Amino acid sequence: QVQLVESGGGLVQPGGSLRLSCASSGGIFRFEAMDWYRQAPGKERELVARITSAGGKTYADSVKGRFTISRDNAKSTVYLQMNSLKPEDTAVYYCHSRSSNDWGQGTQVTVSS
């Protein structure tokens, strides 16, 4: 079983930036395809960004050009750099291993003035 621990969430003003981190253990990280999801109050969980083991990336239309997913296999960590944040980005952000279907506990991101 893969364990995933997210960090980096917090309160930020509109237009600001945050970087989320997700540290993985218990698996062979370099072979894992990784996702970032988010869930806002009263809404379904949605896919934000995806990175394959080879480094291929895809994004939800709502975050294209503002968010960047990346990975550091030496640190078994996946990142989500979030720029130009908007109030509608407010949600709990979850890390997910597509390979093992494991989830992290989530980290809260609040965008508000």
C-alpha positions in Angstrom: 0.0 0.0 0.0 1.2 3.5 -0.9 1.1 6.2 1.7 0.6 9.8 0.5 1.1 12.9 2.6 0.1 16.3 1.3 1.4 19.6 2.5 1.6 23.3 1.5 -2.0 24.4 1.7 -3.2 27.5 3.4 -4.9 30.9 3.0 -3.9 33.1 0.1 -5.2 36.3 -1.5 -6.6 36.2 -5.0 -3.8 36.4 -7.5 -1.4 34.7 -5.1 0.6 31.5 -5.4 1.0 28.3 -3.4 2.9 25.1 -4.0 1.5 21.8 -2.8 3.7 18.8 -2.1 2.8 15.1 -1.9 5.3 12.7 -0.4 4.9 9.1 -1.4 6.2 6.0 0.4 5.6 2.3 0.3 5.7 1.9 -3.5 8.1 2.4 -6.4 7.4 6.0 -7.0 9.2 6.4 -10.3 6.7 3.9 -11.9 3.6 5.6 -10.4 1.3 7.8 -12.4 0.1 10.6 -10.0 -2.8 12.9 -9.9 -4.0 16.0 -8.0 -7.7 16.2 -7.3 -9.8 18.9 -5.5 -13.1 19.0 -3.8 -15.0 22.2 -3.0 -17.9 22.2 -0.5 -21.0 20.8 -2.0 -19.2 19.7 -5.2 -17.9 16.5 -6.5 -14.2 15.7 -6.5 -12.6 16.7 -9.7 -9.3 16.0 -11.4 -7.0 19.0 -11.5 -3.7 17.6 -13.0 -2.1 14.4 -13.9 1.5 13.3 -14.5 2.6 10.0 -15.9 5.7 8.0 -14.9 7.3 9.3 -18.1 6.5 12.9 -17.2 3.5 13.5 -19.5 1.1 16.1 -18.1 -2.5 16.9 -18.5 -4.6 19.6 -16.8 -8.3 20.5 -16.3 -9.3 23.4 -18.5 -10.0 25.6 -15.5 -6.4 25.5 -14.4 -4.5 25.4 -17.7 -1.8 28.1 -17.8 -2.0 28.7 -14.1 -1.1 25.4 -12.4 1.9 23.2 -13.1 2.3 19.6 -11.9 5.8 18.2 -11.6 7.6 15.3 -9.9 10.9 14.6 -8.2 11.5 10.8 -8.3 14.6 11.1 -6.1 12.4 12.6 -3.4 9.3 10.4 -4.2 7.4 13.7 -4.3 4.8 15.2 -6.7 4.2 19.0 -6.7 1.4 21.3 -7.8 2.5 24.9 -8.3 -0.6 27.1 -8.3 -0.3 30.7 -9.6 -2.9 33.4 -10.2 -5.2 31.8 -7.7 -8.9 32.6 -7.8 -11.6 32.3 -5.1 -13.1 29.4 -7.1 -9.8 27.4 -6.6 -10.8 27.1 -2.9 -11.1 23.4 -2.1 -9.4 20.5 -0.3 -6.7 19.2 -2.6 -5.9 15.5 -2.7 -3.0 13.6 -4.0 -3.8 10.3 -5.7 -1.7 7.4 -7.0 -3.3 6.1 -10.1 -1.1 3.0 -10.0 -2.2 1.9 -6.6 -5.5 3.9 -6.2 -4.3 5.3 -2.9 -5.3 8.8 -1.6 -3.7 11.3 0.7 -5.6 12.9 3.5 -6.0 16.2 1.7 -4.8 19.8 2.3 -7.0 22.8 2.4 -6.5 25.7 0.0 -8.5 28.9 0.6 -8.3 31.8 -1.7 -9.9 34.9 -0.2 -9.2 38.6 0.5 
